[in-house]
Amino acid sequence: MLRQFEIARSVQLRPYNAIAFSGPIAVFVSVFLIYPLGQSGWFFAPSFGVAAIFRFILFFQGFHNWTLNPFHMMGVAGVLGAALLCAIHGATVENTLFEDGDGANTFRAFNPTQAEETYSMVTANRFWSQIFGVAFSNKRWLHFFMLFVPVTGLWMSAIGVVGLALNLRAYDFVSQEIRAAEDPEFETFYTKNILLNEALAGRDQESTGFAWWAGNARLINLSGKLLGAHVAHAGLIVFWAGAMNLFEVAHFVPEKPMYEQGLILLPHLATLGWGVGPGGEVIDTFPYFVSGVLHLISSAVLGFGGIYHALLGPETLEESFPFFGYVWKDRNKMTTILGIHLILLGLGAFLLVFKAVYFGGVYDTWAPGGGDVRKITNLTLSPSVIFGYLLKSPFGGEGWIVSVDDLEDIIGGHVWLGSICILGGIWHILTKPFAWARRAFVWSGEAYLSYSLGALSVFGFIACCFVWFNNTAYPSEFYGPTGPEASQAQAFTFLVRDQRLGANVGSAQGPTGLGKYLMRSPTGEVIFGGETMRFWDLRAPWLEPLRGPNGLDLSRLKKDIQPWQERRSAEYMTHAPLGSLNSVGGVATEINAVNYVSPRSWLATSHFVLGFFFFVGHLWHAGRARAAAAGFEKGIDRDLEPVLS
């Protein structure tokens, strides 16, 4: 199946054949592998052969009441519906094949031995439009429907078998009704609120204090089940990453820039130096395909782990696996868990360092000639430089850590960050919280949630500023230009044009009396004139070679402008990350506002919005945690929750 996907990608076909094969593969794996594993032995696996398969079907029906399972019903509908669609399609094509020639009758049966066959779509459309009263055409959606029906049916069957493998027998109506007749206290499917697994019993408001919509709050004191929820959540995240990765690979057009194609994952892979060459040109998409497949495989492992711990594993880990067990009020255990997380974060930071230094390098937008992949060999490890970024002002031209424009500083900063995280993790594992820390913090599960949300909120706001302003960590070749960069690119493009038309760009005045093309900044530097003057402190790799000690160098502007600089500025001018319907910073954005959204705009906005909501969640859970620690609870009266009425 993966081979079909790979070949389809290589010959520019859509991957629907691989999707079609996924249906029977899913059914086979669920019946022959997952079901016997879930039922604890190969004794429950079907054997090959007609009689053996029939015996398995009888056993399966008698044990699980499979025919009344809605997943089986959807599977039957899919398979039979697909058979009907195929029969209709084949009959229609066969009926409307005719021998081409003068006086040919399209309603006469064709000769099977004729040399050439042609298809009368008009006849087919006329036939079905009179049958259904609706005109059909040979559209993609019609054939996609023929693919969708059987594949969906097979997948539904596979999902149903997996559910039965894990004894999710909520739809076993008959056995429940028989048992209810024998035991009046037995609750059937209809009285259980669709309870799919008896292992989940007790996770209701009466036993946990939380209603169903509170989600994982019901599992606060069940470390094993909470582990399952988190692992399954990780599986969903990684599955999205892999699926979206492959989706972007399937839709990627090498001839167009990444930022013009709505891509949000491939730019990150390209920034890490995979699949790109000089100028940010994508020369090989295979690393992107491998990344997507690896994420999908990882998501399957995480998904199985999540299902196991959520449904089959121990409810609490303290008894069976004390190392992984915990009690929220155990301060020493909590700081140990914090230490483990810090070490993992530190190792993650060093992964980027190793990639940049040893394993192929990363993409450097500042490389001569318009950017290239290079190894970072001369890391900046000076603490005065690295921590100097933290001491910068976040305003004006200072820009705090967002102002970094050197890969040596970025990778060196990750060396420092990884080292601090690892050493801090070891510290927290080996030590116990000091008295002041025990007094200062609230030690409960909801308090830890609030701390985490607060940290994620800060990360989101910093990432928003980073992706919006920084074109080194987020190269414009992949994410599109920054707002200031697009504005300066427009001024540069018009300067190049008018200079070729004979304009004296050094002395020409604009309508306000200031320089039309060039002017002086408040600090005396030569900068671009016009409305883009507000962005005079921009630094961009396509512009810096034209600067001298006092700003833009007039002689370089007249003699040294390279074609790649002209091309890049023209592209950036027309791809501003601005959603305005009029000009912003001098950049006319109407032409881009309809069918173009910059990945830079998307990532900055999404991180700001998520950061804001995380901050609100931090305040909410912090208030509840502090109230609970003080002996009272703020919030909705759980006896009168509208969701329960």
ABEGO torsion letter per residue (X at the ends): XAAAAAAAAAAGBBAAAAAAAAAAAAAAAAAAAAAAAAAGBAAABBBBEAAAAAAAAAAAAAAAGAAABAAAAAAAAAAAAAAAAAAAAAAAAAAABBBBEBGBBAABBBBAABABBBBBAAAAAAAAAAAAGBBBBBBAAAAAAAAAAAAAAAAAAAAAAAAAAAGBAAABAAAAAAAAAABAABBBAAAAGGBABAAABGBBAAAAGBBAAAEAAAAAABAAAAAAAAAAAAAAAAAAAAAAAAAAAAABBAABBAAAAGBAAAAAAAAAGBGBBBGGBBABAAAAAAAAAAAAAAAAAAAAAAAAAAAABBABAAAABAAABBBAABAAAAAAAAAAAAAAAAAAAAAAAAAAAABGEBBBAABBGGEBBBBBABBBABAAAAAAAAABBABEAAGEAAABABAAAAAAAAAAAAAAAAAAAAAAAABBBBAAAAAABBBBAAAAAAAAAAAAAAAAAAAAAAAAABAAABBAAAAEBBAAAAAAAAAAAAAAAAAAAGBBAAABBBAAGBBAABBBBAAGBBBBBEAAAAAAABBBAAAAAABBAAEBBAAAAAAABBAAAAAAAAAAAAABBBABABBBGGBBAAAAAAABBBAAAAAAAAAAAAAAAAAAAAAAAAAAAAAAAAGBBBEBBAAABAAAX
